[in-house]
Amino acid sequence: MEKIDSNKISSWWLLVPTSFLYIITFFIPLVTLLVMSFSRFESSVTTVGFYLDNYEKIFNDGITLKIFFQNVELSLIITLFCLLLGYPVAMLMRRVGPKARLWILLLVVSPLLTSIIVRNVAWVLILGRSGMINDLLISWGLISKPLPLMYNTFGVVLAVVHVYLSFMVLPLFAALSSINNSLEEAAASLGAKPLSIFLNVTLPLSLPGIMAGCTLVFILSMGVYLTPVIMGGNFVVTLPMLIEDAVRNRYNWPEASAMALLLLIAIGIMIVISSSIQKWVKS
Amino acid sequence: MGKKLMSNIEGYRSLWPRRILVIFSSLVLFFLTAPLVILIIQSFTNESYLSFPPPTYGTRWYTEVIFSEDWQNSTFLSLIIAVIVTPLSLILGTLVAFGLERGPKKGKQTIQAIMISPMVLPHIVLGLGLFKIALQLNISDSLWAFVPAHLTITIPFVIVTVGASLQTFNISLEEAARSLGASKFWAVWYITLPIISPGLIAGAIFSFIISFDEFIITFFLATFQRTLPLEMFSTLMYQVKPSIAAVSALTLAITAILTVVLMFRGQVVGGGKIIK
């Protein structure tokens, strides 16, 4: 067993200020939500206790659970699109020279560092009823009335993919760039075709990056609030939107807390799945 | 034999798969950047409505935005929060990064995971919890609520960026300074911090941008106060006017400048140098 040096342990004092902050702004809020989720909400009065009312409501009201599964489905679609769009970019980044790589990276990360609202505004201006695409198509005489490009799942998926694609490309690039080129060249020298090299060498070796990217994008997509509100109007409803509505319009903290916990459980399950896949791949 | 081997490798490196890759990636990069370019072009319209391409160009909406009291107030509030949050986040996060790096190896992973866990918590959940606490402490709708809330989501980024820089830092440089009589504090101040400055700069820029753009948590905590993202959101929900494009372009300019600084410090992928 490793001997713990007292000099080293004293370094942990440096964690105290942040830990103190986290207790107030992170752990207490989470515990409060947990407690609240088991509280009872009746005629605008919240009674703390151990009631399963809120969870029962989630599972039996026929709508919350449906929205939750829609939310999961939406996140999976978004994750899939991010992977399909992001993988080739990450591959290209690995193949090109350092200067081109820096430029691609700059383009990939640029949306990441611009506000989500700004990016959504950009899409509203492009996809809206009198947005750029509809304007151009009408003025060219190709269509007579605007196409429904937003206020639907299409618009939401497009805008969220745009927001989170960078989170997919970065881990993919990290994983791909750690693959030794000579492995692929060895396969090539033995006569393997590019496609078979990709499927049998590159893809399996980049699996940790794929898992990391997919997990990250899935988690982020599950909690997305702003983009569905702006791009989906009231036609795409997500669990975060229900949470916000429960608290701000109905002051029903217990129900909102229970839904927040449902969201956390879904994310927890995703993390467990992805880490067990990674372990399975390693062994 | 050797020739065949080489030609196989050449075949693998042949141009067609690569061309497809380049074309496809270019389309993806176009998809990523075009909306922002279109947004900027549209913001220079002189009309009272948005269209592409704008019939006439001018800075009419920029003037309107810059002299509008609502936009001024919300920008000011966002800047105040970000300016308070950034140094605090940098100090607290750097302390944690040092503590983790210099502390015992045992348990480091677990503690690090806990310290950066706010990163994976959906902001809607964090916002909900913080709102409850802020209401109980009677501090909602004030800087006392906004600043700690923003710190909680920015500190993990500082821990990651500074931590990555510290891992590549050669501690013997600091020990050399110590052996020459420098106290621990001054050795770190004069030797370690300047060397890990790319990580510090990255952490500070991340903190600033994240705080400046934060929406959902502030949305919960604010009742009357409006940060810039909140003002943009409520304007957008009301009407899509050219002013919203002008404000977006202005915030884009602020973050773009910071991004360029960040990129040329080569510190985006976990402290790994992009240019080897």
Chai-1 contact restraints between the chains, C-beta under 6 A:
chainA,res_idxA,chainB,res_idxB,connection_type,confidence,min_distance_angstrom,max_distance_angstrom,comment,restraint_id
A,E2,B,K106,contact,1.0,0.0,6.0,A-B,restraint_1
A,I4,B,P104,contact,1.0,0.0,6.0,A-B,restraint_2
A,K8,B,G103,contact,1.0,0.0,6.0,A-B,restraint_3
A,K8,B,P104,contact,1.0,0.0,6.0,A-B,restraint_4
A,I9,B,P104,contact,1.0,0.0,6.0,A-B,restraint_5
A,S11,B,G99,contact,1.0,0.0,6.0,A-B,restraint_6
A,S11,B,R102,contact,1.0,0.0,6.0,A-B,restraint_7
A,S11,B,G103,contact,1.0,0.0,6.0,A-B,restraint_8
A,W12,B,G99,contact,1.0,0.0,6.0,A-B,restraint_9
A,W12,B,G103,contact,1.0,0.0,6.0,A-B,restraint_10
A,L14,B,L95,contact,1.0,0.0,6.0,A-B,restraint_11
A,L14,B,F98,contact,1.0,0.0,6.0,A-B,restraint_12
A,L14,B,G99,contact,1.0,0.0,6.0,A-B,restraint_13
A,L15,B,V96,contact,1.0,0.0,6.0,A-B,restraint_14
A,L15,B,G99,contact,1.0,0.0,6.0,A-B,restraint_15
A,P17,B,L92,contact,1.0,0.0,6.0,A-B,restraint_16
A,T18,B,L92,contact,1.0,0.0,6.0,A-B,restraint_17
A,T18,B,V96,contact,1.0,0.0,6.0,A-B,restraint_18
A,T18,B,I155,contact,1.0,0.0,6.0,A-B,restraint_19
A,T25,B,P148,contact,1.0,0.0,6.0,A-B,restraint_20
A,T25,B,T152,contact,1.0,0.0,6.0,A-B,restraint_21
A,F26,B,P118,contact,1.0,0.0,6.0,A-B,restraint_22
A,F26,B,T152,contact,1.0,0.0,6.0,A-B,restraint_23
A,P29,B,G129,contact,1.0,0.0,6.0,A-B,restraint_24
A,P29,B,L130,contact,1.0,0.0,6.0,A-B,restraint_25
A,P29,B,I133,contact,1.0,0.0,6.0,A-B,restraint_26
A,L30,B,G129,contact,1.0,0.0,6.0,A-B,restraint_27
A,T32,B,G129,contact,1.0,0.0,6.0,A-B,restraint_28
A,T32,B,K132,contact,1.0,0.0,6.0,A-B,restraint_29
A,L33,B,G129,contact,1.0,0.0,6.0,A-B,restraint_30
A,L85,B,V28,contact,1.0,0.0,6.0,A-B,restraint_31
A,P88,B,L21,contact,1.0,0.0,6.0,A-B,restraint_32
A,P88,B,F24,contact,1.0,0.0,6.0,A-B,restraint_33
A,P88,B,S25,contact,1.0,0.0,6.0,A-B,restraint_34
A,V89,B,S25,contact,1.0,0.0,6.0,A-B,restraint_35
A,V89,B,V28,contact,1.0,0.0,6.0,A-B,restraint_36
A,L92,B,L21,contact,1.0,0.0,6.0,A-B,restraint_37
A,L92,B,S25,contact,1.0,0.0,6.0,A-B,restraint_38
A,P98,B,I275,contact,1.0,0.0,6.0,A-B,restraint_39
A,L102,B,I274,contact,1.0,0.0,6.0,A-B,restraint_40
A,L106,B,M263,contact,1.0,0.0,6.0,A-B,restraint_41
A,L107,B,L29,contact,1.0,0.0,6.0,A-B,restraint_42
A,L107,B,T33,contact,1.0,0.0,6.0,A-B,restraint_43
A,V109,B,V268,contact,1.0,0.0,6.0,A-B,restraint_44
A,P111,B,L32,contact,1.0,0.0,6.0,A-B,restraint_45
A,L113,B,I209,contact,1.0,0.0,6.0,A-B,restraint_46
A,L113,B,T255,contact,1.0,0.0,6.0,A-B,restraint_47
A,L113,B,T259,contact,1.0,0.0,6.0,A-B,restraint_48
A,T114,B,L252,contact,1.0,0.0,6.0,A-B,restraint_49
A,T114,B,T255,contact,1.0,0.0,6.0,A-B,restraint_50
A,S115,B,D213,contact,1.0,0.0,6.0,A-B,restraint_51
A,S115,B,T251,contact,1.0,0.0,6.0,A-B,restraint_52
A,I117,B,P229,contact,1.0,0.0,6.0,A-B,restraint_53
A,I117,B,M232,contact,1.0,0.0,6.0,A-B,restraint_54
A,V118,B,S248,contact,1.0,0.0,6.0,A-B,restraint_55
A,V118,B,T251,contact,1.0,0.0,6.0,A-B,restraint_56
A,V118,B,L252,contact,1.0,0.0,6.0,A-B,restraint_57
A,V121,B,I244,contact,1.0,0.0,6.0,A-B,restraint_58
A,V121,B,S248,contact,1.0,0.0,6.0,A-B,restraint_59
A,A122,B,P35,contact,1.0,0.0,6.0,A-B,restraint_60
A,A122,B,L36,contact,1.0,0.0,6.0,A-B,restraint_61
A,A122,B,L39,contact,1.0,0.0,6.0,A-B,restraint_62
A,W123,B,P35,contact,1.0,0.0,6.0,A-B,restraint_63
A,V124,B,V240,contact,1.0,0.0,6.0,A-B,restraint_64
A,L125,B,Q42,contact,1.0,0.0,6.0,A-B,restraint_65
A,L125,B,L50,contact,1.0,0.0,6.0,A-B,restraint_66
A,I126,B,P35,contact,1.0,0.0,6.0,A-B,restraint_67
A,M132,B,F52,contact,1.0,0.0,6.0,A-B,restraint_68
A,D135,B,S51,contact,1.0,0.0,6.0,A-B,restraint_69
A,L170,B,V269,contact,1.0,0.0,6.0,A-B,restraint_70
A,A174,B,V269,contact,1.0,0.0,6.0,A-B,restraint_71
A,E185,B,I9,contact,1.0,0.0,6.0,A-B,restraint_72
A,A188,B,N8,contact,1.0,0.0,6.0,A-B,restraint_73
A,A188,B,I9,contact,1.0,0.0,6.0,A-B,restraint_74
A,A188,B,Y12,contact,1.0,0.0,6.0,A-B,restraint_75
A,S189,B,L5,contact,1.0,0.0,6.0,A-B,restraint_76
A,S189,B,N8,contact,1.0,0.0,6.0,A-B,restraint_77
A,S189,B,I9,contact,1.0,0.0,6.0,A-B,restraint_78
A,G191,B,N8,contact,1.0,0.0,6.0,A-B,restraint_79
A,P194,B,Y12,contact,1.0,0.0,6.0,A-B,restraint_80
A,P194,B,P17,contact,1.0,0.0,6.0,A-B,restraint_81
A,I219,B,V120,contact,1.0,0.0,6.0,A-B,restraint_82
A,G223,B,P122,contact,1.0,0.0,6.0,A-B,restraint_83
A,G223,B,I124,contact,1.0,0.0,6.0,A-B,restraint_84
A,Y225,B,I124,contact,1.0,0.0,6.0,A-B,restraint_85
A,Y225,B,I216,contact,1.0,0.0,6.0,A-B,restraint_86
A,L226,B,F215,contact,1.0,0.0,6.0,A-B,restraint_87
A,P240,B,I124,contact,1.0,0.0,6.0,A-B,restraint_88
A,I243,B,I124,contact,1.0,0.0,6.0,A-B,restraint_89
A,A260,B,V125,contact,1.0,0.0,6.0,A-B,restraint_90
A,A260,B,L128,contact,1.0,0.0,6.0,A-B,restraint_91
